[in-house]
């Protein structure tokens, strides 16, 4: 299967130091951004990436 046949999802990872405290996959970019912003406000380091599912 090529990436053209797959849907794009958004994975958000939140860490405290090296420890992963949350990792979620969202179908909607707005939901992923909302979650990421909330985790940043709580003081976690975050990373969002687009993935194909």
C-alpha positions as protocol buffer text, in pm:
chain_id: "A"
residue {
  index: 1
  type: UNK
  ca { x: 0 y: 0 z: 0 }
}
residue {
  index: 2
  type: UNK
  ca { x: 136 y: 341 z: -90 }
}
residue {
  index: 3
  type: UNK
  ca { x: 86 y: 654 z: 119 }
}
residue {
  index: 4
  type: UNK
  ca { x: -174 y: 768 z: -136 }
}
residue {
  index: 5
  type: UNK
  ca { x: -402 y: 487 z: -19 }
}
residue {
  index: 6
  type: UNK
  ca { x: -372 y: 574 z: 349 }
}
residue {
  index: 7
  type: UNK
  ca { x: -533 y: 835 z: 572 }
}
residue {
  index: 8
  type: UNK
  ca { x: -328 y: 1102 z: 747 }
}
residue {
  index: 9
  type: UNK
  ca { x: -341 y: 1104 z: 1126 }
}
residue {
  index: 10
  type: UNK
  ca { x: -158 y: 1317 z: 1381 }
}
residue {
  index: 11
  type: UNK
  ca { x: 45 y: 1169 z: 1665 }
}
residue {
  index: 12
  type: UNK
  ca { x: 117 y: 1382 z: 1969 }
}
residue {
  index: 13
  type: UNK
  ca { x: 376 y: 1272 z: 2222 }
}
residue {
  index: 14
  type: UNK
  ca { x: 421 y: 1448 z: 2557 }
}
residue {
  index: 15
  type: UNK
  ca { x: 729 y: 1390 z: 2770 }
}
residue {
  index: 16
  type: UNK
  ca { x: 856 y: 1490 z: 3110 }
}
residue {
  index: 17
  type: UNK
  ca { x: 1231 y: 1461 z: 3072 }
}
residue {
  index: 18
  type: UNK
  ca { x: 1286 y: 1128 z: 2897 }
}
residue {
  index: 19
  type: UNK
  ca { x: 964 y: 972 z: 3026 }
}
residue {
  index: 20
  type: UNK
  ca { x: 668 y: 957 z: 2785 }
}
residue {
  index: 21
  type: UNK
  ca { x: 361 y: 1062 z: 2982 }
}
residue {
  index: 22
  type: UNK
  ca { x: 111 y: 1064 z: 2694 }
}
residue {
  index: 23
  type: UNK
  ca { x: 99 y: 953 z: 2332 }
}
residue {
  index: 24
  type: UNK
  ca { x: -221 y: 988 z: 2132 }
}
residue {
  index: 25
  type: UNK
  ca { x: -320 y: 960 z: 1767 }
}
residue {
  index: 26
  type: UNK
  ca { x: -587 y: 1195 z: 1633 }
}
residue {
  index: 27
  type: UNK
  ca { x: -774 y: 1185 z: 1302 }
}
residue {
  index: 28
  type: UNK
  ca { x: -829 y: 1560 z: 1315 }
}
residue {
  index: 29
  type: UNK
  ca { x: -543 y: 1812 z: 1320 }
}
residue {
  index: 30
  type: UNK
  ca { x: -738 y: 2065 z: 1529 }
}
residue {
  index: 31
  type: UNK
  ca { x: -795 y: 1806 z: 1803 }
}
residue {
  index: 32
  type: UNK
  ca { x: -424 y: 1718 z: 1799 }
}
residue {
  index: 33
  type: UNK
  ca { x: -321 y: 2083 z: 1826 }
}
residue {
  index: 34
  type: UNK
  ca { x: -568 y: 2144 z: 2110 }
}
residue {
  index: 35
  type: UNK
  ca { x: -427 y: 1847 z: 2302 }
}
residue {
  index: 36
  type: UNK
  ca { x: -67 y: 1953 z: 2234 }
}
residue {
  index: 37
  type: UNK
  ca { x: -129 y: 2310 z: 2353 }
}
residue {
  index: 38
  type: UNK
  ca { x: -292 y: 2178 z: 2671 }
}
residue {
  index: 39
  type: UNK
  ca { x: 5 y: 1953 z: 2744 }
}
residue {
  index: 40
  type: UNK
  ca { x: 249 y: 2240 z: 2682 }
}
residue {
  index: 41
  type: UNK
  ca { x: 54 y: 2455 z: 2930 }
}
residue {
  index: 42
  type: UNK
  ca { x: 98 y: 2174 z: 3185 }
}
residue {
  index: 43
  type: UNK
  ca { x: 475 y: 2202 z: 3135 }
}
residue {
  index: 44
  type: UNK
  ca { x: 542 y: 1894 z: 2920 }
}
residue {
  index: 45
  type: UNK
  ca { x: 767 y: 1880 z: 2615 }
}
residue {
  index: 46
  type: UNK
  ca { x: 555 y: 1788 z: 2314 }
}
residue {
  index: 47
  type: UNK
  ca { x: 601 y: 1670 z: 1959 }
}
residue {
  index: 48
  type: UNK
  ca { x: 337 y: 1638 z: 1689 }
}
residue {
  index: 49
  type: UNK
  ca { x: 391 y: 1445 z: 1368 }
}
residue {
  index: 50
  type: UNK
  ca { x: 178 y: 1344 z: 1072 }
}
residue {
  index: 51
  type: UNK
  ca { x: 157 y: 968 z: 1020 }
}
residue {
  index: 52
  type: UNK
  ca { x: -20 y: 745 z: 769 }
}
residue {
  index: 53
  type: UNK
  ca { x: -266 y: 485 z: 892 }
}
